[in-house]
Amino acid sequence: MASNAADAGGTLDEVAALLDHARLSSAEPYLHPDPDRLRDMVDRVPSPRELAGGHR
């Protein structure tokens, strides 16, 4: 359930709260991001050229 919550976009503090963990680090082993979600995140990061106002 915790890994599914993380894959759905849940943050570390949200996952820790769902698991009733007192420390955030206790929830870290459950965070195994979906590769497709990671690819989407990477695609959202602008390239240095975009940041400089150039073309992609």
ChimeraX attribute file (.defattr): number of C-alpha atoms within 10 A of each C-alpha:
attribute: neighborCount
match mode: 1-to-1
recipient: residues
	/A:1	10
	/A:2	20
	/A:3	18
	/A:4	15
	/A:5	17
	/A:6	18
	/A:7	18
	/A:8	12
	/A:9	13
	/A:10	15
	/A:11	13
	/A:12	19
	/A:13	16
	/A:14	16
	/A:15	24
	/A:16	20
	/A:17	14
	/A:18	13
	/A:19	13
	/A:20	12
	/A:21	13
	/A:22	11
	/A:23	11
	/A:24	14
	/A:25	11
	/A:26	14
	/A:27	21
	/A:28	15
	/A:29	9
	/A:30	16
	/A:31	17
	/A:32	12
	/A:33	15
	/A:34	13
	/A:35	10
	/A:36	10
	/A:37	13
	/A:38	12
	/A:39	10
	/A:40	10
	/A:41	10
	/A:42	11
	/A:43	10
	/A:44	9
	/A:45	10
	/A:46	11
	/A:47	14
	/A:48	11
	/A:49	10
	/A:50	11
	/A:51	11
	/A:52	9
	/A:53	9
	/A:54	9
	/A:55	9
	/A:56	9
